[in-house]
Amino acid sequence: MKFEILGKFYFRLFCFLIKCKQNQRFWTKNEQNHKGIL
């Protein structure tokens, strides 16, 4: 059970990092608009 939970956690974190890299230009352009959301 613990291994499965950690696997899901790292999988989500990995996908999140990939999305951040793909949307890096988008975030840099719209930093001011998304400060409230983050």
Residue pairs with C-beta under 8 A, 6 or more apart in sequence:
20 27
27 34
